[in-house]
Amino acid sequence: MNSRMELRKKNNRSTWYIVIGCVILVVLAAFFIISNNNRKAAESKAAKFATTHFNKNVSIYGVKVSNLTVAAATKKVNAKAKNIATLTDGKVTTSRDGSVKTISKSQVQTYFKKQHTETPNSNKYSYANTDLANGVKKLKKMAKTVVTYDANGTKFKLSAKTLVTKATYKNGKVTFNDTSKLTNKLNEMGKQVKTLHKSYKFTVPSGSNVNGKTITVTNKTYGWGIWTDKAANYVKQAFLSGKNQTINGANAIYGLGYTTYGLGYGKSNHGIGDNYVVVSINKQELWVVKNGKVAVHLTDVVTGTLTGTSDNKTPTGVWYIHYKQRNATLTGQNDDGSNYSSKVSYWMPFTLSGCGLHDASWRTDWSKTAYLKGGSHGCVNIRPSEIKEVWNAVIQHEAVIVYN
């Protein structure tokens, strides 16, 4: 009896075990199904999220854009990323300029495609601003650049590190913000090498001998100086190249008078060269020197009237032939205020005030003292019979040396 009851109890327990086991299996199956469905739903949601949002470890131009859309990432990068490089006294730094658009939406979209995965991941993606990096590299290279400025044989070393106070790389190009040190340096160089207004010893002819006596002359409009603005542009372009090089100063000179181009650069003989005109007021003589030899020597020219108004005196100094003109009419005022109009066959002006070399068919007094009271209005009068010889020998832009 007891055995039967014990057997029944044992069977009941087994049944319960089976029931409990089945329940557990059902619960586990249900849990698995639910978990699997949740996982699939989560994966589907994540995959959908990944089609429009960056992964969680992504940075563009140093700005984190984790889990942002392309539009939001574009806005954030433009608001926070550094976008300009600045060279200040030889040191390069980067910063942000709010007026500069750092990146376009299409570029952000390109980066998005590069990092996109079907489901989000934790991989690190970093996209650098290559344009800004190139700008930094360009400015650093420029800071190391030293150019040689050759001003008619005098050479100056110009360093970007010391002469460029500030330069900025922005929107793909370099802008020089402060080059006042460079300007000052070029002005100093100009004072040292320019020949305009310079006084020097020069040997003038005597008779048919080109080497007569040595006198002191002063350049007036003849000569040249460093054209600072133009020279600065050449130097800045050389700095930008990042290459140590030599700049030919002949490309950045200026002059005075009829032509604004400098004269005498690169020439010997104080820049005068071997072709020039000499006029002696005291001797009332004229020489035309060609190829270092006296080609024409006149002993009876008449210069500006010495007495009376100073406007009639032939100005001394070193000038130059502006141009050569046939059959010109010269006009002006006489000392009494009346106007004059004189026709000449050959006209070679050398000052802006109207002084020049020309024939004077109306003149009858060609004596050595004619210029004292009855000279010209400042020009150098030449006999009609001698003017053609002068005309044929004179060259435009050659120096005209007038001395007492």
C-alpha positions as CSV (number, residue, x, y, z in Angstrom):
1,M,0.0,0.0,0.0
2,N,2.7,2.3,1.0
3,S,4.6,1.4,-2.1
4,R,1.6,2.3,-4.3
5,M,1.2,5.6,-2.7
6,E,4.9,6.4,-3.0
7,L,4.8,5.4,-6.7
8,R,1.8,7.7,-7.2
9,K,3.6,10.6,-5.5
10,K,6.7,9.9,-7.6
11,N,4.6,10.0,-10.8
12,N,3.0,13.2,-9.7
13,R,6.4,14.8,-9.1
14,S,7.6,13.7,-12.5
15,T,4.5,15.2,-14.1
16,W,5.2,18.5,-12.4
17,Y,8.7,18.4,-13.5
18,I,7.6,17.8,-17.1
19,V,5.1,20.6,-16.9
20,I,7.6,23.0,-15.3
21,G,10.2,22.0,-17.9
22,C,7.7,22.6,-20.7
23,V,6.7,26.0,-19.2
24,I,10.4,26.9,-19.0
25,L,10.9,25.8,-22.6
26,V,7.9,27.8,-23.7
27,V,9.2,30.9,-21.8
28,L,12.6,30.5,-23.2
29,A,11.3,30.1,-26.7
30,A,9.1,33.1,-26.2
31,F,12.0,35.1,-24.8
32,F,14.2,34.1,-27.7
33,I,11.6,35.0,-30.3
34,I,10.9,38.3,-28.6
35,S,14.6,39.1,-28.2
36,N,15.3,38.1,-31.8
37,N,12.5,40.3,-33.0
38,N,13.7,43.2,-30.8
39,R,17.3,42.7,-32.1
40,K,16.0,42.7,-35.7
41,A,14.0,45.8,-35.0
42,A,16.9,47.5,-33.3
43,E,19.2,46.5,-36.2
44,S,16.7,47.8,-38.6
45,K,16.3,51.0,-36.7
46,A,20.1,51.4,-36.4
47,A,20.6,50.6,-40.1
48,K,18.0,53.3,-40.9
49,F,19.7,55.7,-38.6
50,A,23.0,55.0,-40.2
51,T,21.7,56.0,-43.6
52,T,21.2,59.6,-42.4
53,H,23.6,60.0,-39.5
54,F,27.4,59.8,-39.0
55,N,28.9,57.1,-36.9
56,K,29.7,58.0,-33.2
57,N,33.5,58.5,-33.6
58,V,33.7,60.9,-36.6
59,S,35.4,64.3,-36.7
60,I,35.6,66.7,-39.6
61,Y,38.3,69.4,-39.6
62,G,38.8,68.8,-35.9
63,V,35.1,69.1,-35.0
64,K,33.2,66.0,-33.7
65,V,30.1,65.3,-35.8
66,S,29.1,62.0,-34.1
67,N,25.5,60.9,-34.8
68,L,24.8,64.1,-36.7
69,T,23.1,64.4,-40.0
70,V,24.9,65.9,-43.0
71,A,23.1,69.2,-42.6
72,A,23.8,69.4,-38.9
73,A,27.4,68.4,-39.3
74,T,27.9,71.1,-42.0
75,K,26.4,73.7,-39.7
76,K,28.6,72.6,-36.8
77,V,31.8,72.5,-38.8
78,N,31.2,75.9,-40.3
79,A,30.5,77.2,-36.8
80,K,33.5,75.8,-35.0
81,A,36.3,74.6,-37.3
82,K,39.5,76.6,-37.8
83,N,39.7,77.9,-41.4
84,I,42.6,80.4,-41.7
85,A,46.3,80.3,-41.2
86,T,48.3,83.3,-40.1
87,L,52.0,84.1,-40.3
88,T,53.0,86.7,-37.7
89,D,56.6,87.6,-37.3
90,G,57.8,84.2,-38.5
91,K,55.3,82.1,-36.5
92,V,52.4,80.3,-38.1
93,T,49.1,79.7,-36.2
94,T,45.6,78.6,-37.2
95,S,42.3,80.2,-36.1
96,R,38.7,80.7,-37.2
97,D,37.3,83.5,-39.3
98,G,33.5,83.7,-39.0
99,S,33.2,85.4,-42.4
100,V,34.7,82.4,-44.2
101,K,32.7,79.4,-45.2
102,T,34.8,76.5,-44.2
103,I,33.0,73.6,-45.9
104,S,30.2,72.9,-48.3
105,K,27.3,70.5,-47.7
106,S,28.4,68.5,-50.7
107,Q,31.9,68.0,-49.2
108,V,30.4,66.8,-45.9
109,Q,28.2,64.4,-47.9
110,T,31.4,63.1,-49.5
111,Y,32.9,62.4,-46.0
112,F,29.6,60.8,-44.9
113,K,29.8,58.3,-47.8
114,K,33.3,57.4,-46.9
115,Q,32.5,56.5,-43.3
116,H,29.0,55.1,-43.9
117,T,28.4,51.5,-42.8
118,E,25.2,49.4,-42.9
119,T,25.0,49.5,-39.2
120,P,26.7,52.0,-36.8
121,N,30.1,51.2,-35.5
122,S,32.7,52.6,-33.1
123,N,35.6,52.9,-35.6
124,K,37.4,56.2,-35.6
125,Y,37.1,58.4,-38.7
126,S,38.9,61.7,-39.0
127,Y,38.9,64.0,-42.0
128,A,41.5,66.9,-42.0
129,N,41.2,70.2,-43.8
130,T,43.8,69.6,-46.5
131,D,43.5,73.1,-47.8
132,L,44.3,74.6,-44.4
133,A,47.1,72.2,-43.9
134,N,48.5,73.3,-47.3
135,G,48.2,76.9,-46.2
136,V,50.1,76.3,-43.0
137,K,52.8,74.5,-45.0
138,K,52.9,77.4,-47.6
139,L,53.3,80.0,-44.9
140,K,56.0,78.1,-43.0
141,K,57.9,77.6,-46.2
142,M,57.5,81.3,-47.0
143,A,58.8,82.3,-43.6
144,K,62.1,80.5,-44.4
145,T,62.5,82.2,-47.8
146,V,65.4,84.7,-48.3
147,V,65.6,86.5,-51.6
148,T,68.5,88.5,-53.0
149,Y,67.5,91.9,-54.5
150,D,70.1,93.0,-57.1
151,A,69.9,96.8,-57.5
152,N,72.4,97.6,-60.3
153,G,75.1,95.4,-58.7
154,T,74.4,96.2,-55.1
155,K,72.8,93.2,-53.5
156,F,70.5,93.1,-50.5
157,K,69.3,90.0,-48.6
158,L,65.6,90.2,-47.8
159,S,64.1,87.7,-45.4
160,A,60.3,87.0,-45.2
161,K,60.6,86.1,-41.5
162,T,61.8,89.6,-40.7
163,L,60.1,91.7,-43.3
164,V,56.6,90.2,-43.4
165,T,54.9,91.3,-40.2
166,K,51.6,89.5,-41.0
167,A,50.3,87.4,-43.8
168,T,47.1,85.3,-43.9
169,Y,46.1,82.2,-45.8
170,K,42.3,82.3,-46.4
171,N,40.1,80.8,-49.1
172,G,43.0,79.2,-50.9
173,K,45.2,82.2,-51.2
174,V,47.8,84.2,-49.2
175,T,47.1,87.9,-48.4
176,F,49.9,90.2,-47.1
177,N,48.3,92.1,-44.3
178,D,51.3,94.1,-43.1
179,T,54.5,94.5,-45.1
180,S,55.4,98.0,-43.7
181,K,58.9,96.6,-42.7
182,L,59.5,95.5,-46.3
183,T,58.4,99.0,-47.6
184,N,60.7,100.7,-45.1
185,K,63.6,98.4,-46.2
186,L,63.0,99.1,-49.9
187,N,62.9,102.9,-49.2
188,E,66.3,102.6,-47.3
189,M,67.7,100.6,-50.2
190,G,66.4,103.3,-52.6
191,K,68.2,106.1,-50.8
192,Q,71.4,104.1,-50.9
193,V,71.4,103.2,-54.6
194,K,69.3,105.7,-56.5
195,T,71.0,108.1,-58.9
196,L,68.2,110.7,-59.2
197,H,69.5,114.0,-57.7
198,K,72.8,112.4,-57.0
199,S,76.0,114.6,-57.3
200,Y,79.2,113.1,-58.6
201,K,82.5,113.9,-60.3
202,F,82.3,113.8,-64.1
203,T,84.9,114.4,-66.8
204,V,83.6,116.7,-69.6
205,P,85.2,117.2,-73.0
206,S,87.6,119.9,-74.0
207,G,88.0,120.7,-77.6
208,S,88.0,117.4,-79.5
209,N,89.2,115.5,-76.5
210,V,86.5,113.6,-74.6
211,N,88.6,113.7,-71.4
212,G,88.8,117.3,-70.5
213,K,88.4,118.6,-67.0
214,T,86.6,116.9,-64.1
215,I,83.7,118.8,-62.6
216,T,80.9,118.1,-60.1
217,V,77.5,117.5,-61.7
218,T,74.1,116.7,-60.3
219,N,71.4,114.5,-61.8
220,K,68.1,116.4,-62.2
221,T,65.6,114.3,-64.2
222,Y,68.3,111.9,-65.5
223,G,68.8,108.8,-63.4
224,W,66.6,106.2,-61.6
225,G,65.3,105.1,-58.2
226,I,63.7,102.0,-56.8
227,W,60.0,101.9,-57.5
228,T,59.0,100.8,-54.1
229,D,55.5,99.5,-54.8
230,K,56.5,97.5,-57.8
231,A,59.7,96.2,-56.1
232,A,57.6,95.1,-53.1
233,N,55.3,93.1,-55.4
234,Y,58.2,91.3,-56.9
235,V,59.6,90.5,-53.5
236,K,56.3,89.3,-52.2
237,Q,55.8,87.0,-55.2
238,A,59.3,85.6,-54.6
239,F,58.4,85.0,-50.9
240,L,55.2,83.2,-52.0
241,S,57.2,80.9,-54.2
242,G,59.1,79.6,-51.2
243,K,62.2,79.6,-53.2
244,N,65.4,81.5,-52.5
245,Q,66.1,83.5,-55.7
246,T,67.6,86.7,-57.1
247,I,65.4,89.6,-58.2
248,N,66.6,91.8,-61.0
249,G,66.0,95.4,-59.8
250,A,66.0,96.7,-63.3
251,N,62.3,95.6,-63.5
252,A,61.3,98.0,-60.7
253,I,62.8,101.4,-61.3
254,Y,61.2,104.8,-61.9
255,G,62.4,108.1,-63.4
256,L,61.4,111.8,-63.6
257,G,60.5,114.1,-66.4
258,Y,59.0,113.2,-69.7
259,T,59.4,109.5,-69.2
260,T,58.7,107.9,-65.8
261,Y,61.0,105.0,-66.6
262,G,64.4,105.2,-64.9
263,L,67.4,106.0,-67.1
264,G,71.1,105.0,-66.8
265,Y,70.5,101.7,-65.0
266,G,73.2,99.3,-65.7
267,K,75.3,101.8,-67.6
268,S,78.9,102.7,-66.8
269,N,80.3,106.2,-66.3
270,H,78.0,107.0,-63.4
271,G,75.1,105.7,-65.4
272,I,75.7,108.2,-68.2
273,G,77.2,105.6,-70.5
274,D,79.2,106.4,-73.7
275,N,76.6,108.5,-75.5
276,Y,75.7,111.9,-74.1
277,V,75.5,115.7,-74.8
278,V,77.5,118.3,-72.9
279,V,76.7,122.0,-72.9
280,S,79.1,124.6,-71.4
281,I,77.4,127.9,-70.6
282,N,80.6,129.8,-69.9
283,K,82.2,128.6,-73.1
284,Q,79.0,128.6,-75.1
285,E,80.1,125.2,-76.6
286,L,78.3,121.9,-77.2
287,W,79.6,118.4,-77.6
288,V,77.9,115.2,-78.6
289,V,79.7,112.2,-77.5
290,K,79.1,108.9,-79.2
291,N,80.6,105.6,-78.2
292,G,83.0,107.4,-75.9
293,K,84.3,109.8,-78.5
294,V,83.5,113.4,-79.5
295,A,81.3,113.1,-82.6
296,V,80.2,116.7,-82.7
297,H,81.8,119.8,-81.3
298,L,80.2,123.3,-81.7
299,T,81.9,126.4,-80.5
300,D,79.2,129.0,-81.2
301,V,75.9,127.9,-79.6
302,V,73.8,130.4,-77.6
303,T,72.1,129.4,-74.3
304,G,69.5,131.2,-72.2
305,T,69.8,134.8,-71.4
306,L,71.9,135.2,-68.2
307,T,70.5,138.5,-67.0
308,G,66.8,139.3,-66.5
309,T,64.3,136.7,-65.3
310,S,65.7,133.4,-64.1
311,D,63.2,131.6,-66.3
312,N,65.4,132.4,-69.3
313,K,68.6,130.8,-67.9
314,T,69.5,127.4,-69.2
315,P,69.2,125.2,-66.1
316,T,72.4,123.4,-65.1
317,G,72.5,119.7,-64.2
318,V,72.0,116.4,-65.9
319,W,68.9,116.0,-67.9
320,Y,67.9,113.9,-70.9
321,I,66.6,114.1,-74.4
322,H,62.8,113.6,-74.2
323,Y,62.2,113.0,-77.8
324,K,63.2,114.3,-81.3
325,Q,60.7,116.2,-83.5
326,R,61.0,117.7,-86.9
327,N,59.3,121.0,-87.8
328,A,57.9,122.1,-84.4
329,T,56.5,125.5,-83.3
330,L,57.8,126.8,-80.0
331,T,55.6,129.1,-78.0
332,G,56.0,131.1,-74.8
333,Q,56.2,134.6,-73.3
334,N,58.8,137.3,-73.7
335,D,60.1,139.3,-70.7
336,D,57.6,142.1,-71.6
337,G,54.7,139.7,-71.4
338,S,54.1,139.4,-75.1
339,N,53.8,136.0,-76.7
340,Y,56.3,134.5,-79.1
341,S,55.9,131.7,-81.6
342,S,59.0,130.3,-83.3
343,K,59.2,127.7,-86.0
344,V,62.1,125.3,-85.9
345,S,63.1,122.5,-88.2
346,Y,64.7,120.3,-85.5
347,W,63.5,120.1,-81.9
348,M,65.1,118.1,-79.1
349,P,63.7,119.0,-75.6
350,F,65.4,118.0,-72.4
351,T,63.4,119.7,-69.6
352,L,59.7,119.8,-68.9
353,S,59.9,123.6,-68.7
354,G,60.6,123.7,-72.4
355,C,64.3,123.9,-72.7
356,G,65.9,122.0,-75.6
357,L,68.3,121.9,-78.5
358,H,67.0,123.5,-81.7
359,D,68.0,125.5,-84.8
360,A,67.4,129.3,-84.6
361,S,67.1,130.8,-88.1
362,W,66.1,134.2,-86.7
363,R,69.2,134.7,-84.6
364,T,71.9,137.0,-86.0
365,D,74.2,137.3,-83.0
366,W,76.2,134.1,-82.5
367,S,79.0,135.7,-80.5
368,K,80.4,134.3,-77.2
369,T,78.7,137.0,-75.3
370,A,75.3,136.9,-76.9
371,Y,73.8,134.8,-74.1
372,L,74.7,137.5,-71.4
373,K,71.9,139.9,-72.4
374,G,70.5,138.6,-75.7
375,G,70.3,134.8,-75.3
376,S,67.4,132.4,-75.7
377,H,64.4,131.8,-73.4
378,G,66.4,128.9,-72.0
379,C,67.0,126.7,-75.0
380,V,70.3,126.0,-76.6
381,N,70.3,127.8,-80.0
382,I,72.2,126.1,-82.8
383,R,73.1,127.5,-86.2
384,P,70.8,126.1,-89.0
385,S,73.9,125.0,-90.8
386,E,75.0,122.9,-87.9
387,I,71.8,121.5,-86.5
388,K,71.5,118.5,-88.7
389,E,74.8,117.2,-87.5
390,V,73.6,117.4,-84.0
391,W,70.3,115.9,-84.9
392,N,71.9,112.9,-86.5
393,A,74.2,112.3,-83.5
394,V,71.7,112.7,-80.6
395,I,69.8,109.7,-79.2
396,Q,66.5,109.9,-77.4
397,H,66.8,109.5,-73.6
398,E,70.6,110.1,-73.6
399,A,71.9,112.4,-70.9
400,V,72.3,116.2,-71.5
401,I,74.9,117.6,-69.1
402,V,74.7,121.4,-68.7
403,Y,77.3,123.1,-66.6
404,N,78.7,126.6,-66.0
